[in-house]
Amino acid sequence: MTAKQQWIVVLGIVAVLVGGAFTASHFLKDELTNVTTGSDAPGFAAATLDPAPQMKSLSNYRGEVVLLNIWATWCGPCRIEMPEIERLHQELGPKGLKIVAVSVDNAGEEQKIREFVQEFGIHFEVLHDASGAIQGIYRTTGVPETFIIDRDGVVRKRLIGHMDLTQNYDGNKRLLEQLLAQPKS
């Protein structure tokens, strides 16, 4: 094999590798990227718990400061943090904070979710994603996970696990108040 033929083979292999990397990044972009502080919050779709459920998405909250909580009724840490999130809702909801809790309980468990909401006296928005797709979209490691999203749709903080508001209540509340103080665009 001549040097020219060897270079042609090498260039061919490089072209195949570059093409494969491009194709993989195009088709697997959601699986290859992580939702972190500073990244755009991905869209999602989840149903209300109304008798005639309506679909809601992140676009329903465009221009708002959103605390997005991904949880499930069977999750012990979720049960602990819900009263704390309700307290945050009571304090900052009147100032414009939108708290959206998306349950990833299985399909057909809407009544169980409603009972959970009633048991814990939850007054913020609770949605249901029976497919659990939001977990893949937000690349969660489990439940609960919480994302603080600013008015421009940018993730400002990601909290993995129980959002212990008693531990860093002032820091989380301060961040939310700063975001709420920014004018709507």
NUKE-533195 format. One line per field, with one value per residue (C-alpha): residue number from 1; residue in one letter; x negated, y, z negated. Coordinates in steps of 0.1 Angstrom, whole numbers, plus 2048, in hexadecimal, padded with zeros to 3 digits. Layout:
// residues N
pos = (NUM/...)
code = (A/...)
u = (X/...)
v = (Y/...)
w = (Z/...)
***
This chain:
// residues 185
pos = (1/2/3/4/5/6/7/8/9/10/11/12/13/14/15/16/17/18/19/20/21/22/23/24/25/26/27/28/29/30/31/32/33/34/35/36/37/38/39/40/41/42/43/44/45/46/47/48/49/50/51/52/53/54/55/56/57/58/59/60/61/62/63/64/65/66/67/68/69/70/71/72/73/74/75/76/77/78/79/80/81/82/83/84/85/86/87/88/89/90/91/92/93/94/95/96/97/98/99/100/101/102/103/104/105/106/107/108/109/110/111/112/113/114/115/116/117/118/119/120/121/122/123/124/125/126/127/128/129/130/131/132/133/134/135/136/137/138/139/140/141/142/143/144/145/146/147/148/149/150/151/152/153/154/155/156/157/158/159/160/161/162/163/164/165/166/167/168/169/170/171/172/173/174/175/176/177/178/179/180/181/182/183/184/185)
code = (M/T/A/K/Q/Q/W/I/V/V/L/G/I/V/A/V/L/V/G/G/A/F/T/A/S/H/F/L/K/D/E/L/T/N/V/T/T/G/S/D/A/P/G/F/A/A/A/T/L/D/P/A/P/Q/M/K/S/L/S/N/Y/R/G/E/V/V/L/L/N/I/W/A/T/W/C/G/P/C/R/I/E/M/P/E/I/E/R/L/H/Q/E/L/G/P/K/G/L/K/I/V/A/V/S/V/D/N/A/G/E/E/Q/K/I/R/E/F/V/Q/E/F/G/I/H/F/E/V/L/H/D/A/S/G/A/I/Q/G/I/Y/R/T/T/G/V/P/E/T/F/I/I/D/R/D/G/V/V/R/K/R/L/I/G/H/M/D/L/T/Q/N/Y/D/G/N/K/R/L/L/E/Q/L/L/A/Q/P/K/S)
u = (800/7F2/7F0/80B/823/81B/825/845/84E/846/85A/877/876/875/893/8A7/89F/8A8/8C8/8D1/8CA/8E0/8FC/8FA/8FA/918/92E/923/920/938/925/903/90B/911/929/912/910/90F/91F/941/95D/96A/98F/9A5/9CA/9DF/A04/A18/A2A/A4C/A68/A62/A3C/A2C/A08/9F0/9CC/9B0/9BC/9DB/9C4/9AF/9A4/9A9/991/997/98E/992/993/993/9A0/9B6/9CF/9BA/99B/992/97D/999/9B1/999/993/9B6/9C0/9A0/9A9/9CC/9BD/9A8/9C7/9DA/9BD/9B3/9D2/9E2/9C2/9C5/9B3/9C2/9BC/9C3/9C0/9C1/9C9/9B9/9D1/9DE/9FC/A1D/A10/A20/A37/A19/A08/A27/A29/A04/A0B/A29/A16/9F9/A0F/9FD/A09/9F0/9F3/9F0/9ED/9EA/9D2/9DD/9C2/9A6/998/98F/974/963/967/959/93F/949/937/957/971/974/961/968/95F/961/968/966/97D/968/96B/948/941/932/92F/933/93A/935/948/95D/95E/956/963/95A/935/931/953/944/92D/949/962/949/943/968/96E/952/961/984/977/96B/984/998/98B)
v = (800/822/840/851/833/832/857/851/834/84B/867/84F/843/866/870/852/85B/87F/876/85D/877/890/877/86C/88F/898/87B/876/89B/897/879/88A/8AB/8B1/8CA/8E0/903/91B/904/90A/8F7/8DD/8DC/8C1/8B6/8AB/8A9/8BB/8A6/8B4/89C/8A6/8A9/8C5/8C3/8DD/8E4/8FA/914/919/92A/93F/95F/952/946/921/907/8E6/8C8/8A4/88C/86D/863/844/859/85D/87D/88C/887/89A/8B7/8BE/8D1/8E6/8EE/8F7/90F/91E/921/933/94C/952/948/96A/97A/967/946/929/908/8EB/8C8/8AC/88A/86C/853/838/83C/837/845/867/862/858/878/88C/87C/885/8A9/8AA/898/8B1/8D0/8D9/8F9/8FC/8EC/8C6/8B5/890/882/85D/854/863/873/892/87E/877/89A/8A9/88D/887/86E/865/877/890/8AA/8CF/8E9/90E/91E/944/95A/953/92D/928/90F/923/907/8E1/8CF/8A9/897/8A5/8CA/8D1/8F4/8F4/8EF/909/91A/93D/936/927/941/95D/950/94D/970/97E/96D/97A/99D/99D/9AD/998/99A)
w = (800/80A/7F3/807/802/7DD/7DA/7ED/7D5/7B7/7C5/7CB/7A8/79A/7B0/7A3/77F/784/795/77A/75F/770/775/751/744/75A/751/72D/723/706/6F8/6FC/6EB/6C6/6B7/6A2/694/6B1/6CA/6DB/6C9/6E0/6E9/6DA/6DB/6BE/6B6/69C/682/68D/695/6B9/6B9/6CD/6D9/6CD/6D6/6CC/6E6/6D0/6B7/6CF/6BF/69C/681/67E/664/676/65F/66D/653/64C/631/628/622/5FD/601/617/5FA/5E3/5FB/606/5E6/5EA/60E/604/5EA/606/61C/600/5FC/620/634/62E/63C/65C/656/66A/65A/671/663/67D/670/682/673/68A/6A1/68F/66E/672/654/63E/648/640/61E/618/621/60A/5ED/5EF/5F5/615/626/642/664/666/687/691/6AB/6AB/6C5/6AF/6CE/6BA/6A8/6C9/6D5/6B6/6B2/68E/678/665/651/644/659/65A/674/66E/690/697/6AC/6CB/6C7/6BA/69E/682/669/668/648/648/62D/611/613/5EF/5EB/5C6/5CF/5EA/5E7/5E7/605/61B/610/617/63A/641/634/64A/668/65F/65C/680/697/6AF/6D2)
***
